[in-house]
Amino acid sequence: MNIRLQLLQIHTPIIFRRKGLAQIFALTASAFDKKPPLLKGMSDRERLRAYALFTRQECERILRRPADVSIVRKRLFQNALLLGQTLRKVLRIENESDMLAGLGVLYRILQIDWRGNRLTALVVRQCYFSRYYSPAVCQLISALDEGIVAGMSGGGRLEFTQRLTSGQECCLARIDFPDGMR
């Protein structure tokens, strides 16, 4: 694992946390054809809560219009894919360990407590958003996770098999890395 990722795992500076959440907020809002609310003056906790409420509201709005769900899901994925590709370059992600470390930094910003391993299993024991999201909202917004993983890994695929929001004790997902990532 490279030094940049090692340092971010130890300490993620506030500017990095705030910029990361602002970028995620902006790309998410864009997928819904909305502008993100102003975050200036908010604490990290307030920003995260604002994001959770915004995404829940927008997902629920789209879920009431079934014809638009696949369009928004595709936009969420594509926007997150671009962010993942940027993170891959900035964090110099070259292998599975780097990608999992980078994902860990991002998930820490989002207060998602997870574990991943080289067998490509992802286990989420606690997720800040699970108290805000219904199963349908979680399923739609997880297109962001899928896009981030695809971008950070250079084409990998993330697939959830169970979710906290469906009453399970944890979220489980599988990451299929592209051949060149190993």
RAHU-V130004 format. One record per residue. N is the residue number from 0. PHI is phi in radians with two decimals (NA if undefined). PSI is psi in radians with two decimals (999 if undefined). BURIAL is b if it has 9 or more other C-alpha atoms within 8 Angstrom, else e. Layout:
# RAHU-V130004
n:N phi:PHI psi:PSI burial:BURIAL
n:N phi:PHI psi:PSI burial:BURIAL
This chain:
# RAHU-V130004
n:0 phi:NA psi:2.45 burial:e
n:1 phi:-1.34 psi:2.83 burial:e
n:2 phi:-1.10 psi:-0.63 burial:e
n:3 phi:-1.04 psi:-0.81 burial:e
n:4 phi:-1.18 psi:-0.68 burial:b
n:5 phi:-1.04 psi:-0.77 burial:b
n:6 phi:-1.16 psi:-0.73 burial:b
n:7 phi:-1.16 psi:-0.51 burial:b
n:8 phi:-1.21 psi:-0.60 burial:b
n:9 phi:-1.30 psi:-0.81 burial:e
n:10 phi:-2.63 psi:2.19 burial:e
n:11 phi:-1.83 psi:1.92 burial:b
n:12 phi:-1.01 psi:2.59 burial:e
n:13 phi:-0.99 psi:-0.67 burial:e
n:14 phi:-1.10 psi:-0.68 burial:e
n:15 phi:-1.18 psi:-0.75 burial:e
n:16 phi:-1.08 psi:-0.83 burial:b
n:17 phi:-1.18 psi:-0.72 burial:b
n:18 phi:-1.14 psi:-0.72 burial:e
n:19 phi:-1.07 psi:-0.81 burial:b
n:20 phi:-1.17 psi:-0.67 burial:b
n:21 phi:-1.09 psi:-0.70 burial:b
n:22 phi:-1.14 psi:-0.75 burial:e
n:23 phi:-1.12 psi:-0.73 burial:b
n:24 phi:-1.05 psi:-0.82 burial:b
n:25 phi:-1.12 psi:-0.78 burial:b
n:26 phi:-1.20 psi:-0.58 burial:b
n:27 phi:-1.20 psi:-0.84 burial:b
n:28 phi:-1.03 psi:-0.73 burial:b
n:29 phi:-1.03 psi:-0.70 burial:b
n:30 phi:-1.09 psi:-0.50 burial:b
n:31 phi:-1.65 psi:0.12 burial:e
n:32 phi:1.00 psi:0.72 burial:e
n:33 phi:-2.22 psi:2.89 burial:e
n:34 phi:-1.77 psi:2.45 burial:e
n:35 phi:-1.24 psi:2.63 burial:e
n:36 phi:-1.19 psi:2.79 burial:e
n:37 phi:-1.21 psi:2.35 burial:e
n:38 phi:-1.88 psi:-0.11 burial:e
n:39 phi:-0.99 psi:2.35 burial:e
n:40 phi:1.49 psi:-0.10 burial:e
n:41 phi:-1.55 psi:2.55 burial:e
n:42 phi:-1.29 psi:2.95 burial:e
n:43 phi:-1.00 psi:-0.75 burial:e
n:44 phi:-1.09 psi:-0.75 burial:e
n:45 phi:-1.15 psi:-0.67 burial:e
n:46 phi:-1.13 psi:-0.76 burial:b
n:47 phi:-1.14 psi:-0.72 burial:b
n:48 phi:-1.12 psi:-0.75 burial:e
n:49 phi:-1.05 psi:-0.70 burial:e
n:50 phi:-1.14 psi:-0.78 burial:b
n:51 phi:-1.06 psi:-0.79 burial:b
n:52 phi:-1.16 psi:-0.73 burial:b
n:53 phi:-1.08 psi:-0.86 burial:e
n:54 phi:-1.16 psi:-0.67 burial:b
n:55 phi:-1.08 psi:-0.84 burial:b
n:56 phi:-1.05 psi:-0.81 burial:e
n:57 phi:-1.22 psi:-0.68 burial:b
n:58 phi:-1.11 psi:-0.77 burial:b
n:59 phi:-1.08 psi:-0.67 burial:b
n:60 phi:-1.08 psi:-0.80 burial:e
n:61 phi:-1.22 psi:-0.66 burial:b
n:62 phi:-1.12 psi:-0.38 burial:b
n:63 phi:-1.36 psi:-0.16 burial:e
n:64 phi:-2.15 psi:1.36 burial:e
n:65 phi:-0.88 psi:-0.55 burial:e
n:66 phi:-1.13 psi:-0.41 burial:e
n:67 phi:-1.64 psi:-0.19 burial:b
n:68 phi:-1.04 psi:-0.85 burial:b
n:69 phi:-1.17 psi:-0.57 burial:e
n:70 phi:-1.14 psi:-0.83 burial:e
n:71 phi:-1.19 psi:-0.69 burial:b
n:72 phi:-1.04 psi:-0.75 burial:b
n:73 phi:-1.12 psi:-0.73 burial:b
n:74 phi:-1.13 psi:-0.76 burial:b
n:75 phi:-1.01 psi:-0.83 burial:b
n:76 phi:-1.06 psi:-0.87 burial:b
n:77 phi:-1.09 psi:-0.76 burial:b
n:78 phi:-1.12 psi:-0.74 burial:b
n:79 phi:-1.21 psi:-0.60 burial:b
n:80 phi:-1.02 psi:-0.78 burial:b
n:81 phi:-1.10 psi:-0.72 burial:b
n:82 phi:-1.12 psi:-0.76 burial:b
n:83 phi:-1.04 psi:-0.70 burial:b
n:84 phi:-1.15 psi:-0.67 burial:b
n:85 phi:-1.12 psi:-0.79 burial:b
n:86 phi:-1.09 psi:-0.65 burial:b
n:87 phi:-1.03 psi:-0.73 burial:b
n:88 phi:-1.26 psi:-0.88 burial:e
n:89 phi:-1.10 psi:-0.72 burial:e
n:90 phi:-1.56 psi:-0.02 burial:b
n:91 phi:0.95 psi:0.91 burial:e
n:92 phi:-1.36 psi:2.17 burial:b
n:93 phi:-2.16 psi:-0.31 burial:e
n:94 phi:-2.58 psi:3.13 burial:b
n:95 phi:-1.03 psi:-0.76 burial:b
n:96 phi:-1.07 psi:-0.75 burial:e
n:97 phi:-1.08 psi:-0.77 burial:b
n:98 phi:-1.12 psi:-0.77 burial:b
n:99 phi:-1.14 psi:-0.65 burial:b
n:100 phi:-1.15 psi:-0.75 burial:b
n:101 phi:-1.11 psi:-0.73 burial:b
n:102 phi:-1.10 psi:-0.65 burial:b
n:103 phi:-1.10 psi:-0.70 burial:b
n:104 phi:-1.10 psi:-0.81 burial:b
n:105 phi:-1.10 psi:-0.80 burial:b
n:106 phi:-1.14 psi:-0.57 burial:b
n:107 phi:-1.12 psi:-0.70 burial:b
n:108 phi:-1.04 psi:-0.66 burial:b
n:109 phi:-1.57 psi:0.11 burial:b
n:110 phi:0.97 psi:0.84 burial:e
n:111 phi:-1.94 psi:2.01 burial:b
n:112 phi:-1.58 psi:1.97 burial:b
n:113 phi:-2.43 psi:2.92 burial:b
n:114 phi:-2.39 psi:2.44 burial:e
n:115 phi:-2.29 psi:2.78 burial:b
n:116 phi:-2.52 psi:3.02 burial:e
n:117 phi:-1.22 psi:-0.16 burial:e
n:118 phi:-1.49 psi:0.14 burial:e
n:119 phi:1.18 psi:0.49 burial:b
n:120 phi:-1.70 psi:2.44 burial:b
n:121 phi:-2.16 psi:2.17 burial:b
n:122 phi:-2.15 psi:2.14 burial:b
n:123 phi:-1.90 psi:1.97 burial:b
n:124 phi:-1.52 psi:-0.62 burial:b
n:125 phi:-2.42 psi:2.41 burial:b
n:126 phi:-2.41 psi:2.15 burial:b
n:127 phi:-0.90 psi:-0.68 burial:b
n:128 phi:-1.34 psi:-0.29 burial:e
n:129 phi:-1.11 psi:-0.41 burial:b
n:130 phi:-1.39 psi:-0.22 burial:e
n:131 phi:-1.86 psi:-0.49 burial:b
n:132 phi:-1.73 psi:2.46 burial:b
n:133 phi:-1.43 psi:2.93 burial:b
n:134 phi:-0.99 psi:-0.69 burial:b
n:135 phi:-1.19 psi:-0.71 burial:e
n:136 phi:-1.12 psi:-0.79 burial:b
n:137 phi:-1.04 psi:-0.75 burial:b
n:138 phi:-1.12 psi:-0.72 burial:e
n:139 phi:-1.19 psi:-0.84 burial:b
n:140 phi:-1.25 psi:-0.31 burial:b
n:141 phi:-1.18 psi:-0.15 burial:e
n:142 phi:-1.04 psi:-0.49 burial:b
n:143 phi:-1.11 psi:-0.82 burial:b
n:144 phi:-1.02 psi:-0.77 burial:b
n:145 phi:-1.09 psi:-0.75 burial:b
n:146 phi:-1.17 psi:-0.76 burial:b
n:147 phi:-1.03 psi:-0.85 burial:b
n:148 phi:-1.10 psi:-0.75 burial:b
n:149 phi:-1.06 psi:-0.75 burial:b
n:150 phi:-1.22 psi:-0.77 burial:b
n:151 phi:-1.20 psi:-0.52 burial:b
n:152 phi:-1.70 psi:-0.08 burial:b
n:153 phi:1.33 psi:0.56 burial:b
n:154 phi:2.11 psi:0.18 burial:b
n:155 phi:-1.22 psi:2.96 burial:b
n:156 phi:-2.26 psi:2.32 burial:b
n:157 phi:-1.93 psi:2.30 burial:b
n:158 phi:-2.40 psi:2.10 burial:e
n:159 phi:-1.40 psi:2.42 burial:b
n:160 phi:-1.95 psi:-0.33 burial:e
n:161 phi:-2.72 psi:2.78 burial:b
n:162 phi:-2.43 psi:2.56 burial:b
n:163 phi:-1.02 psi:-0.69 burial:b
n:164 phi:-1.18 psi:-0.23 burial:b
n:165 phi:-1.70 psi:0.20 burial:e
n:166 phi:1.58 psi:0.09 burial:e
n:167 phi:-1.36 psi:2.80 burial:b
n:168 phi:-1.30 psi:-0.28 burial:e
n:169 phi:-2.81 psi:2.90 burial:b
n:170 phi:-1.57 psi:2.45 burial:b
n:171 phi:-2.17 psi:2.41 burial:b
n:172 phi:-2.54 psi:2.80 burial:b
n:173 phi:-2.11 psi:2.41 burial:b
n:174 phi:-1.95 psi:2.12 burial:b
n:175 phi:-1.76 psi:1.91 burial:e
n:176 phi:-1.42 psi:2.59 burial:b
n:177 phi:-1.18 psi:2.72 burial:b
n:178 phi:-0.96 psi:-0.69 burial:e
n:179 phi:-1.26 psi:-0.11 burial:e
n:180 phi:-1.45 psi:-0.38 burial:b
n:181 phi:-1.22 psi:999 burial:e
